[in-house]
Amino acid sequence: MGVKPQSDNSPTVTTPVNTAPPAAATLGELKATGYQHRPLREELRGNLLARLAAGEDPWPGLHGLQHTVIPQVERALIAGHDIVLLGERGQGKTRLLRSLAMLLDDWLPAVADSDLREDPLAPITDATRRRIDEDGDELPIVWVHRDERYAEKLATPDTAVADLIGDVDPMRVAEGRRLGDPETIHFGLIPRSNRGIVAINELPDLAERIQVAMLNVMEERDVQIRGYMLRLPLDVLVVASANPEDYTNRGRIITPLKDRFGAEIRTHYPVALDDEIAVITQEAELVAEIPPVLVEILARYTRALRESSAVNQRSGVSARFAIAGAETVAAAALHRATIRGEDKAVARLVDLESAVDVLGGKIEFESGEEGREWEILEYLLRTATAEAIRSHLRGVDFTPLIAALDGSVTVSTGEQVTATEFLTGLPDLGESDLYDQVAGIFGAEDDGGRAAAIELALEGLYLSRKIAKDSGEGETIYG
């Protein structure tokens, strides 16, 4: 069986939530439910511990971090710390940050028309306190879904203090309010994320003066805007991601701000091959079927690039490289099936080789490797292919196939050669069941899968120098 293409109608796997909010619509009705105010950090801590105690996985879809990064994140949340994740591109930092929202309560009550999503039982602004005094139990409330309590901001050099913290709203001043009135403030992303999580991606890209503006929010949990004497006990968890290389290339996290993050956690690429394969299988949106062995080759190829001294490891080799590779291979298979009229699109090794031409630009090489980039990419792909084939076909006797390719008989394949054409062109092996044996090892159930399996076997014989190979103009000849 291969890795199947994803349909637009395929179900989206999510953690079950209560789809409808609670019925309480006023402060009096909320009190009748027995609701109690719970600070954000207590909410995250309680929900995390409850899931761990029940044996549930709070981090679905995160592979290769279970024994390293995730335990550190869990300890930070239990301690109530703000978190910064440091790691190279494509290590799952953003996905991990977004997973934090799954630890929030399904629904949260807030005072209606409150910019800061204030708790009716714990208001933080004078205006909301006055409303509670005036309306009493008739104060209207709204319910906020947990997805709305996670906010994300990509740090860019043009980000302003007003974007994150806030600024004076000239429209409110024009309405007649005096300039010193706190109600003339238009709050930024962080205050508006009160009682929720705000994530800042690529934090070092944030100008240092903007980082300074975050200091009070991070430590004192208050807001200072243009000299206003305003203290708001914000209840917000600040999390961030950063690439260590950014400290010298584009910017840095200023020391006082870095000190205010209670937890600084280093991420990494998957250590085990199975985790690398799981990431590709989970994230790739495929338009055709890919045999699992080709996904394995992509995973091995990615790992080989990360270990190569010719590749700039400070920039890293993102998991997106392998994901994009799988998607490109599937696209090549569908392209061939459409042009040649195949009933089913199944990827083969020839599609993997063509994908390198598209993926090469995603890799940054060391300065001394100019002119050798494609040679390095092709060499590492051959190495990854040989390792994968060896792990599956070790012990198989290929003598009948080697004998059949005696110099006068060849096998042709290529980007536009259909599976049927490839299988028809194979030499007759007499009573040998070698073709069926190879197909069975790779779980091939149809012509596309059989062609992919036997093509891999031929490549393995070439890489082990048992047969020759000639490639060019989209065609490959074994013999």
PEWO-V434794 format. One line per field, one symbol per residue. psi: psi as a letter, one per 20 degrees, with the letter a starting at -180 (. if undefined). A space follows every 50 residues. Layout:
psi->???
This chain:
psi->qroqqpqhjqqporpprohprrhpirhghghhijpqpoqghhgggghghg gghijqoimqjopjjhjfgghggghghhikqqpppprrqkjjggggghhh hiiqqgqpqqpqkphjlqphimqiqhghhggghghcijpqqrppqhhijp qppopqhjprhhgggrrpohhhhhiiqqhiphijpoqagghijpkapppo qlhiipqhhhhhiighhhgikrpooljpmpoomqnqppqrqqphhhhhgh arpqghghhiphpopprrqpgqhhhgghgghghpoqjrppqhhhhggggh gghhhhipiipoihhroqhhghghgghgghhhghgghggjkqhpopqrhh hghhhhhhihiipprqhjjpijghggghghggggggggghhhjpipojgh hghhmjhiprpqrrhjprgggghhjqqpjcipkgghgghhhjkpiahghg ggghhhgghhhghjkhrrppqqljqppp.
